[in-house]
Amino acid sequence: MRVTNRGTIIILEWDIKSSDDVKNANEYFNSLTRQGWIAIIENDKPHRLLEFKKDIGKILFIPLAEGG
């Protein structure tokens, strides 16, 4: 599993064939989404991900914008 930052975006990547990577990625996904981060996947256009899907292999997390 690999976690990198691109500005305020967190990129989570894992080996879909590794049970340890999938488990760790799932735990990381749950941790960030509980904190209010929005999970998205990039296909033709960004799509919000509401639950962890182990076969994706890459998820981007964006912070929830603070209103005022």
Backbone atoms as SQL, in Angstrom:
CREATE TABLE atoms (id INTEGER PRIMARY KEY, chain TEXT, resi INTEGER, resn TEXT, atom TEXT, x REAL, y REAL, z REAL);
INSERT INTO atoms VALUES
  (1, 'A', 1, 'MET', 'N', 0.845, -1.163, 0.000),
  (2, 'A', 1, 'MET', 'CA', 0.000, 0.000, 0.000),
  (3, 'A', 1, 'MET', 'C', 0.896, 1.233, 0.000),
  (4, 'A', 2, 'ARG', 'N', 0.446, 2.248, -0.723),
  (5, 'A', 2, 'ARG', 'CA', 1.221, 3.487, -0.803),
  (6, 'A', 2, 'ARG', 'C', 0.279, 4.680, -0.642),
  (7, 'A', 3, 'VAL', 'N', 0.679, 5.631, 0.177),
  (8, 'A', 3, 'VAL', 'CA', -0.084, 6.854, 0.384),
  (9, 'A', 3, 'VAL', 'C', 0.802, 8.030, -0.006),
  (10, 'A', 4, 'THR', 'N', 0.296, 8.886, -0.902),
  (11, 'A', 4, 'THR', 'CA', 1.031, 10.081, -1.309),
  (12, 'A', 4, 'THR', 'C', 0.096, 11.283, -1.256),
  (13, 'A', 5, 'ASN', 'N', 0.692, 12.458, -1.220),
  (14, 'A', 5, 'ASN', 'CA', -0.078, 13.699, -1.202),
  (15, 'A', 5, 'ASN', 'C', 0.174, 14.487, -2.472),
  (16, 'A', 6, 'ARG', 'N', -0.893, 15.048, -2.994),
  (17, 'A', 6, 'ARG', 'CA', -0.797, 15.971, -4.127),
  (18, 'A', 6, 'ARG', 'C', -1.528, 17.240, -3.687),
  (19, 'A', 7, 'GLY', 'N', -0.799, 18.147, -3.056),
  (20, 'A', 7, 'GLY', 'CA', -1.433, 19.322, -2.471),
  (21, 'A', 7, 'GLY', 'C', -2.297, 18.886, -1.298),
  (22, 'A', 8, 'THR', 'N', -3.594, 19.192, -1.357),
  (23, 'A', 8, 'THR', 'CA', -4.505, 18.782, -0.288),
  (24, 'A', 8, 'THR', 'C', -5.169, 17.437, -0.573),
  (25, 'A', 9, 'ILE', 'N', -4.833, 16.818, -1.679),
  (26, 'A', 9, 'ILE', 'CA', -5.405, 15.523, -2.056),
  (27, 'A', 9, 'ILE', 'C', -4.507, 14.397, -1.561),
  (28, 'A', 10, 'ILE', 'N', -5.105, 13.386, -0.960),
  (29, 'A', 10, 'ILE', 'CA', -4.383, 12.188, -0.531),
  (30, 'A', 10, 'ILE', 'C', -4.688, 11.078, -1.538),
  (31, 'A', 11, 'ILE', 'N', -3.641, 10.426, -2.013),
  (32, 'A', 11, 'ILE', 'CA', -3.791, 9.345, -2.981),
  (33, 'A', 11, 'ILE', 'C', -3.422, 8.034, -2.302),
  (34, 'A', 12, 'LEU', 'N', -4.359, 7.103, -2.314),
  (35, 'A', 12, 'LEU', 'CA', -4.169, 5.783, -1.723),
  (36, 'A', 12, 'LEU', 'C', -4.119, 4.758, -2.848),
  (37, 'A', 13, 'GLU', 'N', -3.026, 4.004, -2.923),
  (38, 'A', 13, 'GLU', 'CA', -2.873, 2.958, -3.937),
  (39, 'A', 13, 'GLU', 'C', -2.477, 1.660, -3.244),
  (40, 'A', 14, 'TRP', 'N', -2.980, 0.537, -3.774),
  (41, 'A', 14, 'TRP', 'CA', -2.661, -0.766, -3.188),
  (42, 'A', 14, 'TRP', 'C', -2.679, -1.841, -4.259),
  (43, 'A', 15, 'ASP', 'N', -2.045, -2.950, -3.924),
  (44, 'A', 15, 'ASP', 'CA', -2.014, -4.133, -4.791),
  (45, 'A', 15, 'ASP', 'C', -3.282, -4.929, -4.533),
  (46, 'A', 16, 'ILE', 'N', -4.153, -5.018, -5.521),
  (47, 'A', 16, 'ILE', 'CA', -5.445, -5.691, -5.337),
  (48, 'A', 16, 'ILE', 'C', -5.294, -7.196, -5.123),
  (49, 'A', 17, 'LYS', 'N', -4.119, -7.742, -5.408),
  (50, 'A', 17, 'LYS', 'CA', -3.884, -9.171, -5.228),
  (51, 'A', 17, 'LYS', 'C', -3.284, -9.502, -3.857),
  (52, 'A', 18, 'SER', 'N', -2.943, -8.471, -3.099),
  (53, 'A', 18, 'SER', 'CA', -2.344, -8.667, -1.774),
  (54, 'A', 18, 'SER', 'C', -3.409, -8.479, -0.700),
  (55, 'A', 19, 'SER', 'N', -3.690, -9.543, 0.045),
  (56, 'A', 19, 'SER', 'CA', -4.715, -9.447, 1.087),
  (57, 'A', 19, 'SER', 'C', -4.318, -8.448, 2.175),
  (58, 'A', 20, 'ASP', 'N', -3.021, -8.352, 2.477),
  (59, 'A', 20, 'ASP', 'CA', -2.566, -7.372, 3.468),
  (60, 'A', 20, 'ASP', 'C', -2.781, -5.949, 2.969),
  (61, 'A', 21, 'ASP', 'N', -2.446, -5.688, 1.704),
  (62, 'A', 21, 'ASP', 'CA', -2.661, -4.358, 1.132),
  (63, 'A', 21, 'ASP', 'C', -4.146, -3.992, 1.124),
  (64, 'A', 22, 'VAL', 'N', -4.991, -4.938, 0.739),
  (65, 'A', 22, 'VAL', 'CA', -6.437, -4.688, 0.691),
  (66, 'A', 22, 'VAL', 'C', -6.956, -4.376, 2.096),
  (67, 'A', 23, 'LYS', 'N', -6.530, -5.147, 3.078),
  (68, 'A', 23, 'LYS', 'CA', -6.966, -4.925, 4.461),
  (69, 'A', 23, 'LYS', 'C', -6.530, -3.554, 4.957),
  (70, 'A', 24, 'ASN', 'N', -5.262, -3.217, 4.726),
  (71, 'A', 24, 'ASN', 'CA', -4.738, -1.927, 5.173),
  (72, 'A', 24, 'ASN', 'C', -5.411, -0.761, 4.442),
  (73, 'A', 25, 'ALA', 'N', -5.644, -0.918, 3.151),
  (74, 'A', 25, 'ALA', 'CA', -6.311, 0.132, 2.378),
  (75, 'A', 25, 'ALA', 'C', -7.743, 0.336, 2.871),
  (76, 'A', 26, 'ASN', 'N', -8.430, -0.749, 3.190),
  (77, 'A', 26, 'ASN', 'CA', -9.797, -0.664, 3.704),
  (78, 'A', 26, 'ASN', 'C', -9.818, 0.089, 5.034),
  (79, 'A', 27, 'GLU', 'N', -8.883, -0.224, 5.913),
  (80, 'A', 27, 'GLU', 'CA', -8.803, 0.459, 7.205),
  (81, 'A', 27, 'GLU', 'C', -8.493, 1.944, 7.025),
  (82, 'A', 28, 'TYR', 'N', -7.604, 2.256, 6.095),
  (83, 'A', 28, 'TYR', 'CA', -7.248, 3.652, 5.815),
  (84, 'A', 28, 'TYR', 'C', -8.460, 4.399, 5.238),
  (85, 'A', 29, 'PHE', 'N', -9.167, 3.754, 4.314),
  (86, 'A', 29, 'PHE', 'CA', -10.389, 4.323, 3.728),
  (87, 'A', 29, 'PHE', 'C', -11.390, 4.646, 4.837),
  (88, 'A', 30, 'ASN', 'N', -11.652, 3.685, 5.707),
  (89, 'A', 30, 'ASN', 'CA', -12.614, 3.887, 6.792),
  (90, 'A', 30, 'ASN', 'C', -12.185, 5.019, 7.717),
  (91, 'A', 31, 'SER', 'N', -10.901, 5.086, 8.022),
  (92, 'A', 31, 'SER', 'CA', -10.398, 6.126, 8.900),
  (93, 'A', 31, 'SER', 'C', -10.613, 7.520, 8.303),
  (94, 'A', 32, 'LEU', 'N', -10.242, 7.693, 7.043),
  (95, 'A', 32, 'LEU', 'CA', -10.374, 9.013, 6.427),
  (96, 'A', 32, 'LEU', 'C', -11.827, 9.403, 6.191),
  (97, 'A', 33, 'THR', 'N', -12.658, 8.469, 5.760),
  (98, 'A', 33, 'THR', 'CA', -14.058, 8.821, 5.516),
  (99, 'A', 33, 'THR', 'C', -14.788, 9.145, 6.817),
  (100, 'A', 34, 'ARG', 'N', -14.408, 8.503, 7.918),
  (101, 'A', 34, 'ARG', 'CA', -14.989, 8.852, 9.226),
  (102, 'A', 34, 'ARG', 'C', -14.592, 10.258, 9.653),
  (103, 'A', 35, 'GLN', 'N', -13.434, 10.703, 9.192),
  (104, 'A', 35, 'GLN', 'CA', -12.963, 12.050, 9.513),
  (105, 'A', 35, 'GLN', 'C', -13.586, 13.113, 8.596),
  (106, 'A', 36, 'GLY', 'N', -14.367, 12.689, 7.614),
  (107, 'A', 36, 'GLY', 'CA', -15.041, 13.639, 6.740),
  (108, 'A', 36, 'GLY', 'C', -14.417, 13.826, 5.368),
  (109, 'A', 37, 'TRP', 'N', -13.368, 13.081, 5.060),
  (110, 'A', 37, 'TRP', 'CA', -12.760, 13.162, 3.735),
  (111, 'A', 37, 'TRP', 'C', -13.709, 12.536, 2.715),
  (112, 'A', 38, 'ILE', 'N', -13.683, 13.038, 1.502),
  (113, 'A', 38, 'ILE', 'CA', -14.509, 12.508, 0.415),
  (114, 'A', 38, 'ILE', 'C', -13.622, 11.636, -0.467),
  (115, 'A', 39, 'ALA', 'N', -14.041, 10.392, -0.677),
  (116, 'A', 39, 'ALA', 'CA', -13.293, 9.445, -1.508),
  (117, 'A', 39, 'ALA', 'C', -13.823, 9.524, -2.937),
  (118, 'A', 40, 'ILE', 'N', -12.905, 9.618, -3.888),
  (119, 'A', 40, 'ILE', 'CA', -13.305, 9.629, -5.294),
  (120, 'A', 40, 'ILE', 'C', -12.407, 8.703, -6.101),
  (121, 'A', 41, 'ILE', 'N', -12.945, 8.239, -7.212),
  (122, 'A', 41, 'ILE', 'CA', -12.154, 7.491, -8.182),
  (123, 'A', 41, 'ILE', 'C', -12.183, 8.270, -9.482),
  (124, 'A', 42, 'GLU', 'N', -11.117, 8.156, -10.249),
  (125, 'A', 42, 'GLU', 'CA', -11.027, 8.853, -11.526),
  (126, 'A', 42, 'GLU', 'C', -11.196, 7.854, -12.666),
  (127, 'A', 43, 'ASN', 'N', -12.304, 7.940, -13.327),
  (128, 'A', 43, 'ASN', 'CA', -12.499, 7.195, -14.575),
  (129, 'A', 43, 'ASN', 'C', -12.485, 8.247, -15.680),
  (130, 'A', 44, 'ASP', 'N', -13.497, 8.273, -16.498),
  (131, 'A', 44, 'ASP', 'CA', -13.588, 9.349, -17.480),
  (132, 'A', 44, 'ASP', 'C', -13.763, 10.692, -16.786),
  (133, 'A', 45, 'LYS', 'N', -14.498, 10.676, -15.677),
  (134, 'A', 45, 'LYS', 'CA', -14.664, 11.859, -14.835),
  (135, 'A', 45, 'LYS', 'C', -14.692, 11.387, -13.388),
  (136, 'A', 46, 'PRO', 'N', -14.369, 12.264, -12.443),
  (137, 'A', 46, 'PRO', 'CA', -14.355, 11.852, -11.033),
  (138, 'A', 46, 'PRO', 'C', -15.733, 11.356, -10.576),
  (139, 'A', 47, 'HIS', 'N', -15.698, 10.335, -9.736),
  (140, 'A', 47, 'HIS', 'CA', -16.923, 9.716, -9.223),
  (141, 'A', 47, 'HIS', 'C', -16.743, 9.474, -7.732),
  (142, 'A', 48, 'ARG', 'N', -17.723, 9.890, -6.923),
  (143, 'A', 48, 'ARG', 'CA', -17.627, 9.704, -5.472),
  (144, 'A', 48, 'ARG', 'C', -17.794, 8.230, -5.105),
  (145, 'A', 49, 'LEU', 'N', -16.990, 7.786, -4.188),
  (146, 'A', 49, 'LEU', 'CA', -17.009, 6.399, -3.737),
  (147, 'A', 49, 'LEU', 'C', -17.534, 6.378, -2.302),
  (148, 'A', 50, 'LEU', 'N', -18.656, 5.702, -2.089),
  (149, 'A', 50, 'LEU', 'CA', -19.277, 5.693, -0.763),
  (150, 'A', 50, 'LEU', 'C', -18.875, 4.492, 0.088),
  (151, 'A', 51, 'GLU', 'N', -18.316, 3.474, -0.538),
  (152, 'A', 51, 'GLU', 'CA', -17.836, 2.314, 0.218),
  (153, 'A', 51, 'GLU', 'C', -16.569, 1.794, -0.433),
  (154, 'A', 52, 'PHE', 'N', -15.742, 1.134, 0.357),
  (155, 'A', 52, 'PHE', 'CA', -14.472, 0.610, -0.135),
  (156, 'A', 52, 'PHE', 'C', -14.713, -0.520, -1.125),
  (157, 'A', 53, 'LYS', 'N', -14.012, -0.478, -2.241),
  (158, 'A', 53, 'LYS', 'CA', -14.062, -1.543, -3.241),
  (159, 'A', 53, 'LYS', 'C', -12.632, -1.985, -3.515),
  (160, 'A', 54, 'LYS', 'N', -12.335, -3.209, -3.112),
  (161, 'A', 54, 'LYS', 'CA', -10.947, -3.680, -3.142),
  (162, 'A', 54, 'LYS', 'C', -10.340, -3.783, -4.530),
  (163, 'A', 55, 'ASP', 'N', -11.156, -3.938, -5.568),
  (164, 'A', 55, 'ASP', 'CA', -10.637, -4.136, -6.921),
  (165, 'A', 55, 'ASP', 'C', -10.278, -2.848, -7.651),
  (166, 'A', 56, 'ILE', 'N', -10.463, -1.708, -7.025),
  (167, 'A', 56, 'ILE', 'CA', -10.160, -0.432, -7.685),
  (168, 'A', 56, 'ILE', 'C', -8.660, -0.172, -7.721),
  (169, 'A', 57, 'GLY', 'N', -7.971, -0.350, -6.590),
  (170, 'A', 57, 'GLY', 'CA', -6.523, -0.198, -6.542),
  (171, 'A', 57, 'GLY', 'C', -6.025, 1.223, -6.333),
  (172, 'A', 58, 'LYS', 'N', -6.897, 2.233, -6.498),
  (173, 'A', 58, 'LYS', 'CA', -6.464, 3.620, -6.317),
  (174, 'A', 58, 'LYS', 'C', -7.672, 4.487, -5.975),
  (175, 'A', 59, 'ILE', 'N', -7.566, 5.221, -4.873),
  (176, 'A', 59, 'ILE', 'CA', -8.625, 6.137, -4.445),
  (177, 'A', 59, 'ILE', 'C', -7.975, 7.467, -4.103),
  (178, 'A', 60, 'LEU', 'N', -8.654, 8.533, -4.456),
  (179, 'A', 60, 'LEU', 'CA', -8.214, 9.878, -4.085),
  (180, 'A', 60, 'LEU', 'C', -9.140, 10.385, -2.987),
  (181, 'A', 61, 'PHE', 'N', -8.584, 11.073, -2.021),
  (182, 'A', 61, 'PHE', 'CA', -9.356, 11.665, -0.937),
  (183, 'A', 61, 'PHE', 'C', -9.195, 13.165, -0.990),
  (184, 'A', 62, 'ILE', 'N', -10.327, 13.866, -0.952),
  (185, 'A', 62, 'ILE', 'CA', -10.295, 15.325, -0.921),
  (186, 'A', 62, 'ILE', 'C', -10.951, 15.793, 0.364),
  (187, 'A', 63, 'PRO', 'N', -10.439, 16.857, 0.951),
  (188, 'A', 63, 'PRO', 'CA', -11.009, 17.342, 2.194),
  (189, 'A', 63, 'PRO', 'C', -12.355, 17.997, 1.940),
  (190, 'A', 64, 'LEU', 'N', -13.207, 17.913, 2.928),
  (191, 'A', 64, 'LEU', 'CA', -14.490, 18.593, 2.872),
  (192, 'A', 64, 'LEU', 'C', -14.206, 20.092, 3.011),
  (193, 'A', 65, 'ALA', 'N', -14.744, 20.883, 2.115),
  (194, 'A', 65, 'ALA', 'CA', -14.531, 22.330, 2.169),
  (195, 'A', 65, 'ALA', 'C', -15.282, 22.912, 3.360),
  (196, 'A', 66, 'GLU', 'N', -14.646, 23.806, 4.056),
  (197, 'A', 66, 'GLU', 'CA', -15.287, 24.432, 5.203),
  (198, 'A', 66, 'GLU', 'C', -16.110, 25.606, 4.721),
  (199, 'A', 67, 'GLY', 'N', -17.347, 25.640, 5.153),
  (200, 'A', 67, 'GLY', 'CA', -18.227, 26.745, 4.771),
  (201, 'A', 67, 'GLY', 'C', -18.079, 27.915, 5.717),
  (202, 'A', 68, 'GLY', 'N', -18.644, 29.042, 5.313),
  (203, 'A', 68, 'GLY', 'CA', -18.525, 30.197, 6.186),
  (204, 'A', 68, 'GLY', 'C', -19.623, 31.187, 5.960);
